[in-house]
Amino acid sequence: MYERDQTCQTLGIALDEVSAGRALMRMRVTASMVNGHGMAHGGYLFLLADAAFSYACNSYGPVTVAQAAQVTFLAPAAVGDELVAEAVERVRSGRTGIYDVTVRQAGGKTAGKAVAEFRGQSVILAGKPLGD
């Protein structure tokens, strides 16, 4: 799936780990990702969390997409900050699932500090897994 993920590849979002119901991704904030206040735009933080959510809920094989998502921004990120998004499955039942994603600072004095919390709800679509 990552080989065809032009969004992540274009923005430099790396897939570090994926296992059943889990995913770990990282992204460095670039100058083109900041808003008028000089902070990482919330849309990019959401995108990083959503990408980790996508890989976690697709880790079982069937094509799975978001049906809802919500994010809470907790702290700003700046140009040069490396962010890590860890997605964890909370429940999977029938065709749906709920996943939590924490976006954290990866290094420096603020290593481990939460930047955003994301909750995504997934739904399995009919059909074969992507790439088959």
Summary of the structure (lengths in Angstrom):
residues: 132
radius of gyration: 14.5
end to end distance: 10.5
largest distance: 46.1
contacts: 422
relative contact order: 0.23
helix: 23%
strand: 44%
